[in-house]
Structure formats: C-alpha cells, structure tokens
C-alpha cells in the first residue's frame, strides 16, 4: 500500500474566507485574538479582561450554534449556520472545529488566557465563526490529543494533523497523508509523532495502521471489522472500536480485545487522562434497525481485557462521558446520569437529571448529550429545550436553563490556552 506523507505551510491547506487579523493592542490583548474580514475593513471584536477563566459551551440546533457561558448558562452568542453541523474540540481551550459545508470551520468561542511572566491574563470577546476552513469534502472525525489535532476527510481519506495551539491561526506545522481508499475513518497522533489511522473502503472498514513520525508503517492489524471511534487512556493507549471488540495500541504494539459475543460492537468510546480504562458502548444485534443497548463496555488498556456493565436503562452514542476523576458516565433513557466505577466495574450512583426519553430512529435527530467541562457535567434536553449542569460530588443539578431552540450536539472550552494538552474524551459519531 502507498501513502503520500508530507508537511507543508498551513496557508496552502486552508480556505480563508475571513483572514485572521494578527495584531496586539497596548492593553495586553494577545495577537490573533479575533477574526475579521480585513477586505471589508471590519475590526476585531473588543476584548474584556476578567479575573479568571470563562468556560463556554457551544450547542448546535437546526440553523445555527448557540454559545453559552458555562458558569451561568447565559447566552454569549447566537450564530446562524445552515446545514447539519457537527462540533469537534480543537484542543486549544478556545476554539471549536465545526464539521460543515466545505470542511472544518474554526469557531472562536471568544475566551482565552494569555501568559504574562509568572501569571496570566484572562480575556473574553464575542464568539465568531471565523470563516477559516480546513478544507474537506466530507468532514468527519476530528481528534485532539496532547497538543495535536487530527482531521479526517471521509470523502478522500485525507488526514491533516495540526498544532492544536495554532488552530485559530493556520494550524502551525501541518502533517498530511492520504489513506489508500476513502472511508469513514479516524486518526490520532501521539506525542512522539506516532500516528494511528484507520484503514478501509467505502464498503467497509477493516483495521488500523501505526505510522512513525516519518510516515513509515511500524504495526498493522486487519482484525477490526467495522472500525469506528477512538479514545485515549491515561497511559497513552489508543482504543479503536470494532464490531467484535476493540484494538488497543500501546507503545507501538496492537492488541486485539475480543468481545464475548460473535457480534459485540464497540463503536463509540470515552477516555480519560485520569483512568487507564476506556468506556465504550456495546451492541449485539447486527440486524436490528435500531438496537437500544443496556450494557456498556469497559476496556482495561493495562491488560487488554474487557468487561460489561449492566445498566437500568438504554442509552445512545451521545450518552457517554467521563468525570473529572475518571468516573464512567452514561446518560440513560430513564433520564438519569449513571456513574460507574471503572476499576470495580460497578454502578455506584444514578443521578436524576431529565425526564425519561426515547432514542429517535435517525441518528441525526436530536437526543440528549453529555459533556464534562471544568468539573461539571452538562446534559442537554431536546424534549424540554433545556440544558442542565450536574455536580457529581453532590449528585445534584446545580443549574438549569431553558433555550428557545432544540439542542442537538454540545461541546465546550475551558478558556485556558494551556488546555490544549488534554485528551479529548473520544469520538461520539454513530
């Protein structure tokens, strides 16, 4: 198999509708703090200095993206954007990559920290869709891990890896390659430049390849039918889902974790930097129009073993999350947030959050979603057009807000530029 692997200046790989304005003001606002249409003479949105970081949420709805203050749930912006848009963490604590028409568009949530000697200054500005697009014919998964963000174009099989800290300014040192055949794929780059990338065709995905920093293949496995999703564990292991289990990549070695069922699909995973165990979904009916599973999988990357946990209700691919201390979280169709001890493999608490709900037949239709950000767990409620913030320590909903739109996807940023080193929880695209 052949692959084209090379690096090139970021500017050549971007479609720039609204070029970045790179400039600093005397107040200490960092360069490149906002985007503007220079050709139209527009100025950057003014920035306000704050006492501390300001985490923000991004929530999609039919026709746009609503940006909320994560601490108050008050609206920070309402951005119109046609189409079915997907949200991906950019990995820098400030930006979000929107899978939309033309590629991955950079959404600046307008919250960041700027280091100044031994301390930092904290800024907020009006959130904006910058118009900067990392071109893709069919933008799919975007995976942020340890300062690098990997974009996968399902339409061409092209993988583009960016510096997470430079996402809003062109991506920095770009790494590009193209898989032998286009497919609905995924890629993740590790700190030493090792790249884990899926293999497959439009008809089916079959396995993964591990490439070194120079693009040379160092390991491979074709024992992963229906490759889907990824997550990174605390030990740096990458877990890739299969229709009969999962693949664990650790220290350059690929190990197959077999499901106890002939068809035991793990297609969506959630990892945590606080746990070596990855949470995954688990389905067993290959012919079901829509299976509503009531078990989740726990994959121990230390031993490459797998266990199942029974839940009191079914769940969907947007139900999976991780707590700040590595807790495995699953939002059930009973409306409760189920908290699992991943080491013990036991359900330890169920926190009522929303009314009982039923998964829609079409995966694009809104359904409740889970996001962990800065110690809180956020749960969307499409049926009630609302969003709720949960405190895992107390087991209580500490804040709720009604929306005038039906929420679909959710992600968020901390407002701390140093956050780009954190692992993404994983891929939740069915």
N, C-alpha and C positions, 0 to 999 in steps of 0.2 A: 504494500500500500504506500502511496506517496502523499506527502503533505507539504504545503507551502508554509514555511515558518519564517517570519521576519519582523523586525521592528522598524517603525518609521515615525517621523514627526507627527504629532497629534493633529495638526491643522489639516493634513491631507485626508484624514479619515472622517472629518466632520462635515455636516451640513450646517452652516451658520446662517440662520435667518436673522438673528439678533446678535451681533458681535458683542463680546464682553468689553466693558469699559474698564481698563486697568489703570487705576489711579488712586492715590491716597489723599486724604484731607488732613488738615492740621490738627483736627480733633483726635486723631489716632485711629480713625476708621481704616481697617486694613485694605490694601489694594485688592481689586477684583471683588469687592463686597456685594456688587449687584450687577444685573444685566440691563442693558438699554439698547434701543435701536439708534446707533450713532448716526446713521444716514438721515434719520428724521429729526436729529437734534435733540432727542429726548435725554433727560438727565436721570442719574441713578436715584432710586427711592432713598429718601433721607434715612439715616440710621440713628437709633436711640440707644444710649448706653444704659445698662441695667446692673443691678447689684450682683446678680448671679445668672446662671444659665436659664434659658427659657425653652424647655422642651415643647415641640409642636407635633401635631398629628395631621396626617393627610388622609382624607376619606373620599373615595370615588362615589359618584352617583351617575345616573343616566343624564349625560350632558355636561359633566364637569367634575371638579375636585374641590372639596371643601377643606380648608385649613383651619385647625382649631388649636388654641392654647391648651397644652396637655394638663396644666395645673388648674385651669378654670373651666375648660371646655367651651370657652367663648370663641366666637368666630374671629379669625385673623384675616381670612380672605376667602372669596368665592371665585374660582377660576373656571371659566367656560372652556370646555374641550369636548368636541363631538367624538362619538365612537365608543366602543367598549375598551376602556383604558385599564391597564394593569399597573400596579405600583411595586417598585423594587427599591430597597435601601441602597443608596450609593456607597455607603461605607465611610463617609467623612463626618457624620454627625450634623450635617447641614442640608445636603441635597437628597433628592429622590429621583430615580430614573423611571420615567413613565413609558411603558410599552404602548406605543400609539402609532398613528399613521406615519410611515417613513422611518421609524426606528425608535431608539430610546431617547426621549426628550428629557432634558435636565430641568427639574423643578427645584427652584431655590426656595426653601421654606423660611428663609429670612431670619435665621437665628444662628449665632456663632460666637466663638471665643477667640480672642487674639492675644497671644502671649506677649508680655512686655516685661523683660527682665525675669525676675523671680515670681512675677504674678501675672494674671490675665485680666483682660477687659472683656465684658460681655455685651453683645450688641443684638439688636433686633431691627428688622426692616420689613417692609411689606413683601409678602411672598409673591413670587412671579414665576410664570413659565418662561424660561429664558430664551426659548427659540433655538438653543443649541441642541442638535440631534446627532447622536451616534448612529449612523445610518444602518438600517437593517430592513430587509424586505418583509420578514415575519419575525419581529422581535419577540423572543421567548424568555427563557430564564436569565436573570442577572444575579450573580452570586458574589457577595462581598465577604472577604476573609483576610484578616491580618494586613490591611492596608492595600490590598489589590482587589479589583472588581472585574469579574469575567462576564462578558455579554455573549449570548448565543443567538445567532440568526437561524431560525428553523428553516427559512426558505432557501438558504445557501449552504448551511453548515459552517459558516464563518464564525470563528471565535475571536473576540477582541478583548484583551486584558488591559486595564487602565490602572494608573495610580489613583487610589481612592481619594487621596488628599487633593488631587488635581482634577477631579471630575468636572467641577464647575469652571475650569479654566483650560480645558482641552484634553485632559486625560494624562498629561505627562508622558512618561515612557510607555508607549504602546507596544504590545506584543500581539501579533496576529497569526492565525493559522486557519486552514480550511479542512474539515474532515472529508474523507473520500466521497461520502454521499450526504446529501441534505437529509435532516431528520429532526424530530422534536427532541433536542438534546440539552446537555448541561455540561458545564466545565467549572472547575475550581482550581485556582492557583495557590500553592502553599508557599511559606516564607522562603524556602531555598530555591524558588523558581520552578519546582516540580509542578506539572500541570496534569490534572486528572480530567479526561474528556471522554464523553460517551461516543459509542460507535453504533451505526445503524443506517437504515434507509427509510424512505417514505413508507415502506410496507411494514417495517418493524425495527425495533432497537434490540441489539444483541449483546452488548458488553461495553467494556471501557478500555482505554489505553492510558498508560502513565508515561509522560514525556519529561525529560530533564530540561534544564534551563536553555539548552541549545536546540530543543525540539527533537532529540533522539529518543526513540521508544525504549524504555527500560523494563516495562512489565505490561502484560495484557491479559484480559480474560474475556472469553466469549460465552461465559456461563451465567449470563444475566438477561434472560428474556424479558422484554418489555421494560428496559431501563427507564426509570423515572425518578426525578428528585435527588436531592443530596442534603447532607448536613455534616458539620464538622464538630467533633467532640473535643473535650478538654485536653486530651493527649495529642491532638493534632491529627487524629484519624479521620478519614473521609468515609462516609457511609453512603452508598448508592443503592437505591431501591430496585428490586427485581420482582417478577411475577411469581417467583418461587423462593423468596428470601431477600438477601442483600449481599453486597460486596463491601468488605472493609479494606481500605487502603491505609496501611500504617508502615512508616519507614520504608516506603517503596515496594512493599510486599502486598499482594492482593490475596485476600482470604474470603472464600465463599461461606456465608451463613445460610444454611438451608432451612426453609420453613418446614414445620411439622406436617403441613398439608401439601399434596402434589401441586395444587394451585393455592399459594398463600402470598398474595400480592402486597408488597410494601411499596407504595408509590409516592408518599409524602412524609417527610421527616422533619424533626425539630431537634437541633443540637444546642448545647450549652457549654460555655467556657468553664462552667463550674462542675461539669459531670462528664465522665467517660462513657456514659450510656446515652444512646440516641433513642428518642421516641419516634415511633412510626405508626402509621395506620395499618390495618390488616383486613384483607378481603379474601374470601374463599370461593365465591360463586362466579366463575368465569363467564357464564352465560346470562347473568342477571342483567335486566335492563337498568336497574339501579339497586345495588346492594347497600343496605343500611347496617354497617358493621357495629358490633357491640364489644369488640375486643381490640386492644391496641398492642403493638409490639414494642419491646424494649431490647435493644441490641447493645450488648456489652462489648465495646471495642477492645478491651484488655484481653478478653478470652475468645472473641469472635463467637459468642453464643447468643442465643435468642430465647426470650420468654414472652408469654402472652398474659395480658391482664384483662379480666372481665370487668365491664362497666355496667351500671344500671340503665344505661340508655345508649342509643346510637349516636353517631356524630358524623361530621363531614371533613373534607380536606382542609377547610379553613378553621377547624376546631382545635388544632394542635398548637401548643406553645410551651415555653419553659419559664419557670420562675427565676428570680434573681439568684437563688441558691441552688439552682439546678432542678427544682421540682418539675415533674412532668405534668402538664396541664392539658385537659381535654374538656371542651365545652360540649355538653351533651344536649340532645334534643329534648331532654326534660327541663332545660333552662338552667341547669346547674353547672358550675365550673368544678370539675372533678380533679382533685390534687393527688398525684401518685408519687410515692417514694420510689425513685428509680432503682436504688440499691436493693431495697427489700422486695420490690415488685408488688407493692400493696397499695390499695386505695386508702388514703388517710383522711380525706375530708371532701365533702361536697358542699359548695357554696351556692345558694340560690341567687341567680342574677336576673334572668329574664323569664318570660312565660314559655311554656312548652312550645315547640315549633317542629315543623316537618321539612325535611330536605326537598327542594324542588327537583324536578326531573332533569332540567337543563343546568349544566354546571355554571353557565354564565349568569344565571339568575341570582339575585341577592340572597344570601343566607348569613346568619351570624358569623362573625370572625373574631379572632383573638389576637391581641398584640401586647407584649410585655415591653415596658419602657420606663426606665428610671425608677424601678421598684414597684410600679403599679401595673395591673393587668387591665387592659381596655377591651371591652366587649361591645360589639355593635349589635343593634336590634332592628333589623329591617322592618319587621311587623309593626313595631312601635315607633319607627323613625326616631330612634334614640341611640345614645351611647352611654356606657356606664364604666366607671373606674372602680376597680376592686383592690382592696388591701389584703394580700394573702396572709399577713401575720394576724390580723384581727378576724379575717373571714367575713368582712363587711364590704358592701358597696359604699364608698365614701363620697362619690359624686356622680350625678347623672345629668344629662342634658337632652332636651328634645331638639330634633332637627326638622327643617321644613323640606327635607329631601330624604329619599330612601337610601341608606348607606349600603355600599357593596364591599369594596376592598378597603383595608386600612394598613397604614404603616406610620412610622414616626421617626423623629430625630431628637437627639439629646440637646443640641445646641452647643456641643463641646467638640471642637475640631480634633481633639485627641481621641475621640471615639472611633476613628477610622480603623483602629487596630482590633476592634472587637469582632467576634464571629457573628455572622448572620445566623438566625435560628434555623434556616433551611428553606427549601422550596415548597410552596404550597399551591402548585398549579396542577389541577387534575387533567 
